[in-house]
């Protein structure tokens, strides 16, 4: 288990899954989300400027708790932490990731099968990413896991939007959800930060 606390997940019900293609968008995008009540920001390592974006947001955006997503190996994990990531999210899990996270920032390893959940739990992790949620049984699958894995909590992502997020958040074994709907590409490209803030406000109130 990592030495860090997962209490940051209680700050808001939604973690935006963000792909930043232009580094100049990093700070205003993060500021717009924080202004709307969304502090936990998952910057995916799917773009060339992702690590630079994490570094900028960590240094410049007050109130942001920035994390790295799509982390698939220990090298990426260490790069993300060096850039300033406060937490790390992986689409899956491995013994190597478990090891590198053992004494570092919180890791949300991915698990969608009973065997994967058991492996993560044996490694000391009880808060897991459930990805891709919509094609892995959705809310019904997570609800079913509550029986054999009563001590496990999930952060589902993949196919979650404003319309179905509450189906997941209503489950007692869901800690938060992740989604890309808070950061639509057209709003980012047009630098409509007001739109992002409005979406964040709505998301921050889900489940209340």
DRENFI-512573 format. One line per 8 residues: their letters; for each residue x, y, z of N, C-alpha, C, O. Coordinates in steps of 0.02 Angstrom, whole numbers. Example, Ala and Ser with C-alpha at 12.3 -4.5 7.8 and 13.67 -1.06 7.14 Angstrom:
// residues 2
AS> 660:-284:390:615:-225:390:660:-165:390:712:-166:423 | 642:-112:354:684:-53:357:645:2:394:670:57:402
// end
This chain:
// residues 208
XXXXXXXX> 43:-60:0:0:0:0:44:62:0:97:62:32 | 24:114:-34:63:174:-34:59:208:34:12:197:72 | 108:250:47:111:284:112:65:345:113:55:374:167 | 37:363:58:-2:424:54:-76:411:64:-99:354:60 | -113:464:78:-184:459:91:-224:466:26:-204:502:-20 | -281:432:24:-327:437:-33:-385:483:-16:-435:483:-52 | -379:521:37:-433:565:58:-449:618:6:-503:647:6 | -402:632:-40:-415:682:-92:-475:663:-134:-506:706:-165
XXXXXXXX> -492:599:-137:-549:577:-177:-615:602:-150:-666:601:-185 | -615:624:-87:-676:649:-57:-690:722:-76:-743:748:-61 | -642:755:-110:-650:826:-125:-704:839:-177:-736:891:-175 | -715:792:-223:-765:801:-276:-783:732:-303:-741:687:-301 | -844:724:-329:-865:658:-353:-837:639:-421:-842:581:-442 | -807:687:-457:-783:673:-525:-711:695:-532:-690:748:-509 | -672:652:-565:-604:668:-585:-603:676:-661:-615:627:-697 | -590:735:-687:-588:743:-760:-527:707:-789:-471:713:-763
XXXXXXXX> -538:670:-842:-484:636:-878:-465:681:-936:-504:689:-983 | -406:709:-933:-388:766:-977:-330:748:-1023:-278:724:-1001 | -340:761:-1087:-285:756:-1136:-268:827:-1159:-309:860:-1191 | -208:849:-1144:-187:917:-1162:-140:913:-1222:-86:883:-1218 | -162:942:-1277:-122:940:-1339:-79:1001:-1349:-29:999:-1384 | -98:1057:-1318:-60:1119:-1323:-43:1144:-1253:-88:1155:-1212 | 21:1151:-1241:43:1167:-1173:15:1233:-1148:6:1242:-1088 | 0:1280:-1194:-28:1344:-1172:-98:1338:-1143:-123:1384:-1112
XXXXXXXX> -130:1280:-1154:-197:1270:-1127:-195:1243:-1055:-246:1244:-1021 | -138:1220:-1033:-135:1184:-969:-159:1227:-911:-204:1206:-874 | -130:1285:-902:-147:1326:-844:-219:1352:-846:-255:1344:-797 | -242:1384:-901:-311:1408:-900:-363:1352:-894:-415:1363:-864 | -349:1294:-922:-395:1237:-916:-399:1215:-843:-454:1205:-817 | -343:1207:-811:-343:1187:-741:-376:1239:-697:-414:1222:-652 | -363:1302:-710:-394:1356:-671:-470:1355:-680:-507:1368:-632 | -493:1341:-740:-565:1339:-752:-599:1282:-714:-653:1291:-687
XXXXXXXX> -566:1225:-711:-593:1168:-674:-594:1181:-599:-644:1168:-565 | -539:1208:-573:-536:1223:-501:-588:1275:-483:-619:1271:-430 | -598:1324:-526:-649:1376:-513:-719:1346:-508:-762:1374:-473 | -730:1291:-542:-795:1258:-540:-802:1206:-486:-853:1172:-481 | -751:1199:-444:-755:1153:-388:-724:1085:-399:-732:1040:-358 | -688:1076:-455:-655:1013:-470:-580:1024:-461:-548:1059:-501 | -551:992:-409:-480:1002:-393:-436:945:-417:-378:956:-435 | -462:884:-417:-423:826:-436:-422:820:-512:-473:807:-543
XXXXXXXX> -364:829:-542:-358:832:-614:-313:777:-639:-253:776:-622 | -339:732:-679:-299:678:-708:-276:697:-778:-316:699:-825 | -211:711:-785:-182:727:-850:-155:663:-880:-108:634:-853 | -184:641:-935:-163:577:-964:-97:585:-1002:-85:636:-1034 | -55:534:-997:8:535:-1033:0:511:-1104:36:467:-1128 | -49:540:-1138:-63:521:-1207:-40:573:-1257:-45:563:-1318 | -13:627:-1233:9:681:-1277:81:698:-1261:106:684:-1206 | 114:730:-1309:185:745:-1302:200:794:-1246:254:794:-1217
XXXXXXXX> 151:837:-1230:164:889:-1180:134:872:-1112:131:916:-1068 | 113:810:-1102:78:792:-1040:120:804:-978:95:833:-929 | 182:783:-978:224:792:-919:238:865:-905:239:887:-848 | 247:905:-958:257:976:-949:194:1009:-921:197:1055:-881 | 136:984:-944:72:1010:-918:65:995:-844:43:1038:-806 | 82:934:-824:79:917:-753:124:963:-713:105:988:-660 | 183:974:-738:232:1017:-702:205:1088:-695:209:1117:-641 | 178:1115:-748:152:1184:-747:94:1190:-698:91:1237:-658
XXXXXXXX> 47:1144:-703:-12:1147:-660:7:1140:-587:-18:1176:-544 | 52:1093:-573:74:1083:-504:107:1145:-475:100:1160:-416 | 143:1182:-517:180:1240:-494:138:1304:-493:148:1347:-451 | 90:1310:-539:58:1374:-550:-16:1379:-531:-40:1435:-521 | -51:1324:-525:-123:1327:-514:-140:1312:-442:-139:1254:-420 | -156:1364:-405:-173:1356:-335:-238:1316:-328:-287:1329:-362 | -237:1268:-283:-296:1227:-271:-300:1164:-312:-342:1121:-298 | -259:1158:-363:-261:1098:-405:-222:1041:-372:-168:1051:-344
XXXXXXXX> -250:982:-376:-217:921:-353:-209:878:-415:-254:841:-435 | -151:884:-446:-142:857:-513:-114:787:-511:-68:771:-473 | -143:745:-554:-120:676:-559:-103:659:-631:-117:697:-677 | -72:601:-639:-53:576:-705:-93:513:-720:-98:468:-679 | -122:511:-780:-160:452:-801:-126:417:-859:-77:441:-887 | -152:358:-876:-124:316:-929:-51:299:-914:-9:297:-959 | -37:287:-851:30:268:-830:33:191:-831:-4:158:-796 | 78:164:-873:78:92:-886:141:56:-864:144:-6:-868
XXXXXXXX> 190:92:-839:252:59:-819:288:102:-767:272:160:-758 | 338:73:-733:374:111:-681:409:173:-706:414:222:-669 | 435:172:-767:469:231:-793:420:290:-798:436:345:-776 | 361:278:-825:311:331:-830:289:354:-760:279:413:-749 | 283:306:-714:265:324:-645:315:373:-616:296:425:-589 | 379:356:-622:431:399:-594:435:466:-629:448:517:-598 | 425:467:-695:425:530:-732:368:575:-708:377:635:-699 | 310:545:-697:251:584:-675:263:614:-606:248:672:-594
XXXXXXXX> 290:574:-561:303:598:-493:356:654:-495:349:704:-460 | 407:645:-536:459:696:-542:430:761:-570:455:815:-554 | 379:756:-612:348:815:-640:302:851:-591:281:907:-603 | 286:817:-535:243:848:-485:176:816:-474:134:844:-439 | 164:758:-504:100:724:-496:88:705:-423:132:679:-390 | 28:720:-399:9:704:-330:-22:635:-324:-26:606:-270 | -45:608:-381:-71:540:-382:-62:513:-453:-51:550:-501 | -67:446:-459:-55:413:-523:-112:365:-536:-135:330:-491
XXXXXXXX> -134:362:-599:-189:318:-619:-164:274:-676:-134:299:-724 | -178:210:-671:-158:163:-724:-219:127:-751:-265:112:-713 | -221:113:-817:-277:75:-844:-276:2:-823:-327:-32:-828 | -219:-21:-799:-213:-91:-777:-168:-95:-717:-162:-47:-679 | -136:-152:-708:-93:-160:-650:-39:-212:-666:-48:-254:-710 | 15:-208:-628:70:-256:-636:110:-256:-572:106:-209:-532 | 148:-309:-561:190:-313:-502:240:-256:-500:257:-231:-446 | 265:-236:-559:314:-182:-562:283:-116:-540:315:-77:-505
XXXXXXXX> 222:-103:-561:188:-42:-540:174:-43:-465:182:7:-430 | 152:-100:-440:139:-106:-369:203:-90:-329:200:-56:-278 | 259:-115:-353:322:-105:-317:343:-32:-317:362:-6:-265 | 340:1:-375:364:70:-379:319:117:-339:341:169:-317 | 256:97:-330:208:140:-294:208:126:-219:174:161:-181 | 245:77:-198:240:55:-128:256:110:-78:226:112:-24 | 301:156:-95:319:209:-48:317:277:-82:356:321:-65 | 270:285:-129:267:347:-167:197:377:-161:161:365:-113
XXXXXXXX> 178:415:-212:112:446:-212:58:393:-223:74:339:-247 | -5:408:-207:-58:359:-216:-65:336:-288:-63:376:-335 | -72:271:-296:-84:240:-361:-154:211:-362:-175:177:-316 | -191:225:-417:-255:192:-430:-242:142:-486:-245:160:-545 | -229:79:-469:-217:29:-520:-283:5:-550:-334:3:-516 | -281:-13:-614:-342:-35:-647:-357:-109:-635:-312:-150:-633 | -421:-124:-626:-444:-193:-616:-517:-199:-636:-558:-158:-615 | -533:-249:-678:-603:-259:-697:-626:-331:-689:-685:-346:-700
XXXXXXXX> -581:-376:-671:-599:-446:-659:-586:-463:-586:-549:-428:-551 | -617:-517:-563:-608:-538:-494:-535:-553:-480:-509:-537:-426 | -501:-585:-527:-430:-602:-517:-388:-539:-511:-342:-536:-470 | -402:-489:-553:-365:-426:-549:-377:-390:-484:-331:-362:-454 | -439:-390:-461:-455:-359:-397:-418:-394:-340:-390:-362:-296 | -417:-461:-342:-383:-499:-290:-308:-485:-290:-277:-478:-237 | -278:-480:-349:-206:-466:-354:-189:-397:-326:-140:-389:-290 | -231:-348:-342:-219:-281:-317:-228:-278:-241:-189:-246:-206
XXXXXXXX> -279:-312:-216:-290:-313:-144:-233:-346:-107:-212:-323:-55 | -208:-401:-135:-151:-436:-104:-89:-392:-103:-46:-399:-59 | -84:-346:-152:-27:-299:-154:-37:-240:-108:7:-198:-101 | -96:-236:-76:-108:-184:-27:-151:-126:-51:-156:-76:-17 | -182:-134:-110:-223:-80:-137:-297:-97:-131:-318:-152:-150 | -336:-51:-103:-408:-63:-96:-450:-10:-129:-512:-9:-122 | -418:36:-166:-455:84:-208:-428:76:-278:-369:90:-292 | -471:55:-324:-450:34:-390:-487:71:-445:-545:89:-438
XXXXXXXX> -453:81:-500:-485:107:-560:-522:49:-594:-495:-6:-598 | -582:62:-618:-621:12:-655:-628:37:-726:-670:80:-740 | -587:10:-771:-584:36:-839:-573:-21:-889:-534:-67:-876 | -608:-18:-946:-661:30:-966:-728:9:-937:-752:-46:-948 | -758:54:-900:-817:38:-861:-876:15:-904:-907:-36:-890 | -891:53:-957:-952:40:-995:-951:-27:-1031:-1003:-57:-1041 | -891:-51:-1049:-887:-115:-1085:-865:-172:-1040:-852:-228:-1063 | -859:-159:-975:-839:-211:-927:-894:-226:-877:-880:-248:-821
XXXXXXXX> -955:-213:-897:-1012:-228:-853:-1043:-169:-819:-1097:-175:-790 | -1010:-111:-823:-1038:-50:-797:-1054:-52:-723:-1021:-87:-684 | -1104:-12:-703:-1122:-7:-633:-1144:-73:-604:-1133:-87:-545 | -1176:-116:-645:-1200:-180:-621:-1141:-224:-599:-1146:-260:-549 | -1087:-223:-637:-1029:-263:-620:-997:-239:-555:-979:-279:-512 | -991:-174:-547:-962:-146:-486:-1005:-163:-426:-980:-179:-372 | -1071:-159:-434:-1117:-176:-380:-1108:-249:-360:-1109:-265:-300 | -1098:-293:-409:-1090:-364:-394:-1025:-377:-356:-1022:-424:-315
XXXXXXXX> -974:-337:-368:-910:-346:-333:-915:-330:-259:-872:-350:-220 | -968:-295:-239:-975:-276:-169:-983:-338:-124:-967:-335:-65 | -1008:-393:-153:-1017:-454:-114:-951:-485:-93:-936:-487:-33 | -912:-509:-141:-849:-541:-122:-793:-493:-102:-746:-513:-68 | -799:-430:-122:-746:-381:-108:-774:-320:-72:-772:-264:-97 | -800:-333:-13:-832:-279:25:-786:-224:47:-809:-169:64 | -721:-237:47:-672:-187:70:-643:-147:12:-600:-104:24 | -664:-160:-49:-636:-127:-108:-681:-71:-131:-742:-78:-133
XXXXXXXX> -651:-14:-149:-687:42:-178:-660:55:-248:-601:43:-262 | -703:79:-292:-685:88:-362:-692:160:-385:-733:199:-359 | -651:177:-434:-657:241:-470:-665:222:-544:-615:217:-580 | -727:212:-566:-738:191:-635:-729:248:-685:-747:305:-671 | -701:232:-743:-695:278:-799:-706:239:-863:-701:178:-864 | -721:276:-915:-732:244:-980:-806:239:-996:-840:194:-971 | -830:284:-1038:-901:284:-1057:-947:316:-1006:-1008:309:-1010 | -917:351:-957:-958:385:-906:-969:457:-927:-922:491:-950
XXXXXXXX> -1030:480:-919:-1047:548:-938:-1096:577:-886:-1112:544:-837 | -1118:638:-899:-1162:671:-852:-1226:632:-841:-1254:633:-786 | -1250:599:-893:-1314:563:-889:-1310:500:-847:-1357:485:-811 | -1254:464:-850:-1252:400:-814:-1206:401:-752:-1202:351:-717 | -1173:457:-739:-1126:460:-683:-1160:443:-617:-1130:411:-574 | -1222:465:-608:-1256:454:-545:-1270:381:-533:-1276:359:-475 | -1276:341:-587:-1286:269:-579:-1227:237:-543:-1235:191:-503 | -1168:263:-557:-1108:238:-524:-1100:269:-454:-1086:233:-406
XXXXXXXX> -1110:334:-449:-1099:368:-386:-1148:347:-332:-1135:357:-272 | -1205:317:-351:-1254:295:-302:-1232:230:-268:-1262:209:-218 | -1181:197:-295:-1157:134:-266:-1110:149:-208:-1067:193:-212 | -1118:112:-153:-1077:126:-94:-1004:107:-104:-961:131:-67 | -989:65:-154:-919:46:-165:-887:85:-222:-835:64:-248 | -916:141:-240:-886:187:-288:-865:250:-251:-906:284:-220 | -802:266:-254:-774:323:-218:-781:388:-259:-793:441:-231 | -773:383:-325:-780:439:-371:-783:409:-441:-773:349:-450
XXXXXXXX> -796:451:-490:-795:428:-559:-748:473:-599:-735:530:-580 | -724:447:-655:-683:487:-700:-717:495:-766:-753:451:-788 | -705:552:-798:-737:562:-863:-706:619:-902:-678:666:-873 | -711:614:-967:-682:665:-1011:-734:717:-1031:-718:765:-1067 | -797:709:-1009:-849:755:-1031:-840:825:-1002:-868:873:-1028 | -801:832:-949:-790:898:-920:-744:941:-963:-743:1003:-956 | -706:910:-1008:-657:947:-1048:-667:932:-1122:-622:903:-1153 | -723:951:-1151:-735:938:-1222:-683:973:-1266:-664:1030:-1253
XXXXXXXX> -662:938:-1318:-608:964:-1361:-625:1030:-1393:-582:1074:-1400 | -689:1038:-1413:-706:1101:-1447:-701:1160:-1399:-679:1214:-1419 | -721:1151:-1337:-716:1206:-1288:-643:1223:-1274:-626:1282:-1267 | -601:1173:-1270:-529:1185:-1259:-499:1221:-1319:-463:1270:-1311 | -512:1196:-1378:-483:1225:-1439:-505:1297:-1448:-467:1339:-1473 | -568:1312:-1429:-595:1380:-1435:-579:1422:-1374:-597:1481:-1370 | -545:1392:-1325:-527:1426:-1263:-588:1455:-1228:-587:1512:-1203 | -640:1415:-1226:-702:1434:-1191:-698:1408:-1120:-730:1359:-1102
XXXXXXXX> -657:1441:-1080:-646:1418:-1012:-708:1425:-969:-715:1390:-919 | -753:1471:-988:-816:1478:-951:-858:1416:-958:-893:1396:-911 | -856:1384:-1017:-893:1322:-1027:-866:1267:-982:-904:1229:-952 | -800:1263:-978:-768:1213:-935:-788:1223:-862:-803:1175:-827 | -788:1286:-840:-807:1300:-771:-879:1280:-757:-895:1252:-705 | -924:1294:-804:-994:1275:-795:-1002:1199:-790:-1040:1175:-748 | -966:1163:-832:-969:1090:-828:-942:1065:-762:-968:1017:-733 | -889:1097:-738:-859:1078:-674:-908:1090:-616:-913:1049:-571
XXXXXXXX> -943:1146:-617:-991:1161:-565:-1044:1106:-562:-1061:1082:-508 | -1070:1087:-620:-1121:1035:-623:-1094:969:-596:-1126:934:-557 | -1033:952:-618:-1003:889:-597:-989:887:-522:-997:836:-490 | -968:944:-495:-951:946:-424:-1012:936:-379:-1005:920:-320 | -1072:945:-407:-1133:938:-367:-1167:871:-376:-1220:859:-346 | -1139:828:-417:-1169:763:-427:-1171:722:-362:-1122:720:-325 | -1226:691:-351:-1232:648:-292:-1250:684:-228:-1257:652:-176 | -1257:749:-231:-1273:787:-170:-1348:788:-157:-1371:817:-108
// end
